[in-house]
Amino acid sequence: MADTLDQLFVSLKHWLVAWFPPAWQPLISVVVIVGAILTVFGSLFSVATVFERKGLGRIQNRYGPNRVGIPFTKISLFGFGQPIADGLKALIKEDFVPHAADQVVHFLAPIAMLAPITLMFAVLPCGRNMTALDLDAGLLYFFAVGAGAELAVFMAGWSSRNKYSLLGAMRGIAQMISYEVPLILSAVAVVMMVGSLSLVKIVEAQAGYSGWLPHWHVFTPWGFAGCLLFLTAAAAESNRSPFDLPEGESEIVAGYFLEYSGFKFAIFFMAEYFGMFAAGGLAATLFFGGYYAPAPWLAWIPTWAWFIAKTMAWIFVLIWIRGTVPRLRQDQLMNFAWKFIVPLALINIVTTAVWHFMRAQPAPARWAVCALLVAGPYVLLGRGLLANKKIEKRTYRLAD
Amino acid sequence: MLGEAIIKGLAVTAKNFFGSYVSKERLPTIQYPEARQALAERVRNFPFLVYDGGDWEKGLRCVACQICEKECPPKCIYIKRSSAKKPNAMGRAQFYPVVFDIDTSVCMGCQICVEVCPFDSIKMNNEFELCNSDRFGALLLHKQQLARSSEYYHQLHPGEAAEADARLAVEKARMEARAKAKMAAGSGSAQKKGPA
């Protein structure tokens, strides 16, 4: 029974595809999978926007959206009709293109943004036997494709012919390229331990439990550090607060998508959320046991549900952080990336190697050495960075 | 240590997030159309005209003296005085406004009309749900829309209304006394005349 439920969507796809002539079946299979990915993550996106607004509201001691429900009735659905209203509004709004903008690039930028981010979902194992594209170099593909979004950010900023757009794009490029490095370095640790770039193999390496503790990478010193580094870098990659400088509403209005309105703006918005989902899915895959249940007695819940739950948990953490931490300054952002996150990610690779070579040693010694390797640099680097900071009264130089 | 403050901050926001589900203090929002905040007695928006008795047209206290019209800074009041006198609620023959319009799109709620009115006939209302789909006609309030009973005024501003009523009662008593004196003087002279 549990197995049927677990494989429900897989068997559904097989059943659907079987209706078509054999020559068509590969194509139909791809179309069904792509449709499923777009539908599932599209609806997750719409739900996540409501959760974000409600969550931020609660953090700020107010209700979030709780009005929009079924039209022409008094049913409010706790505000979960909001995404439909938002979508309709985005569709109906005027699509305004500035006169001086580069029309073609301006038009292509949202598509160039959404397409690579959507492609990232292809390699994510969304459940047992539910990987759209089980590449041997899945992780490499994920990062390679994801890097394409940076170009779109610059396309949008440059083609708009607006100083704020350009500033936002410059910030976006600087930030995304800087944080790409620790993002990949922290994932490298996992690749070293598992010995494969295939995301399915990485998930399978985390199967099983010792007692009640699952064999997730996050429950090792290097995995814990790697996970935190990865999540920080991933938040920066997906332009989320406190790393939302490319948007920076209070400084540069909306950054690179300032000159976008209507559904093009919605596409940028969607791309940001898709980026968050992809990053959350990858974090779950690399460190949180992918689609495996956190405890053996929870294994009856389908694997795809676990994957979605873990991805959404990441979204909630991001919302929580957004409600808490103020935006960084550009130099703080860069310092944080290059002086703190990148060194720690490099040290974490060494820690991983030490953990690997100490597998013959007794567990307490292995744990102690690796924990020291994780905590030591963190404390020392943190202290060092703060010690070098001369915090003095700021003097303002105003333009004469 | 680095990151300590972030964790403290996260604890604060988490407390607020979960607290908003259990504590009224952490979620002070009043869900407006369904729930309303009780308005303070001094809340004011646009003026209304007070009438005594049951008939709004007969009981209007306004005697169309047009002081408010002249004093109104944005000139949002328009009054047309009647040509003939008519008995008001107190039974006195008075002029009355044939037209009394207040343009709420112009009115700034300054209460000057209320302060200058010698007859306690124009007062400030606290109705604020005046939005309309017709921005020309419907924002111009006519005499009938402006008329409110003195009971309404009492309910709106209990202290102030009692004071105004006392003032009116004194005025009425004075008027009655004067009328009586006049009548007495009239009859006295008649009596005087009689024997002569």
Interface residues (C-beta under 8 A of the other chain):
Chain A: G55 R58 I59 Q60 N61 R62 Y63 W320 I321 G323 T324 V325 Y378 V379 L381 G382 R383 L385 L386
Chain B: M1 L2 G3 I6 G9 L10 V12 T13 A14 N16 F17 S20 Y21 R26 L27 P28 T29 Q31
